[in-house]
Amino acid sequence: MTHAQVPESLFHENVHAAARGMLWHGIAMVVLGIAALVFPMISTVVTTLMVGWMLLFFGGITLFGSFSIQGTGPFFGALLVALLSLASGVFLLVNPLAGAVALTLMVAGLFSLQGAFEISFAFAMRPQEGWVTMLISGIISGFVAVWIVATWPAISAVLLGILIGANFASTGIAYIFLSRTLRHVA
C-alpha cells in the first residue's frame, strides 16, 4: 500500500509535523551514545552519580512535604519513602561503583519498557514508511534487557555505560531514519 492510499490520521499528521524535531533528537542521541561508548566507565559513574543526586533531591522534597500530610498512615508512608530515597541517594553518591551494580539491573527493566513502547509505537505507525526502523530499535532494546540480566553483576562497572551508549545510539538512528523517511514522504 503506498502512502497516497493510506488515510491520514491526526496521529500521523502530528508525526509528520514533528519530523524535523525527530531529526535533531536523533542526532543528539547518536552523539551522546557515541560518547558513552567511548568512555563506558565514566558513563557508568556519571549515570550512578546523577541518579544518586536525583534520589537525594527527591528524598529531601518528600521529607519536607511529608510534614504537611494529615493522618498517621500517610505521614509515615511519605516519611519512609523520603528516608529510603535519601539513604539510596547517599549510598549511590558515596559508593558509585557498588550502586552501578544495582542500577544496571534497574536499567534492564527500563530497556524492557522502552522496547515495549517502541514496538507499540512502530505498530501504531504501520503502514507508514519508516515504521520498521522503530520496530528494530524496540527489538534491540528488548534483547539488551535480556543481555543485562544474563551478564549481571559481573561487568556492571562498564556495562551500564556501554548499554546506555548503545541504546542512545540505536534510538537516535531510528529517529533519524524515521524523520528522513517522513520528510521524503511529505
Secondary structure, DSSP 8 states (H G I E B T S, - for coil): --GGGS---HHHHHHHHTHHHHHHHHHHHHHHHHHHHHSHHHHHHHHHHHHHHHHHHHHHHHHHHHTT--SHHHHHHHHHHHHHHHHHHHHHHH-HHHHHHHHHHHHHHHHHHHHHHHHHHHHHHTTSTTHHHHHHHHHHHHHHHHHHHHHTTTTHHHHHHHHHHHHHHHHHHHHHHHHHHHHHH-
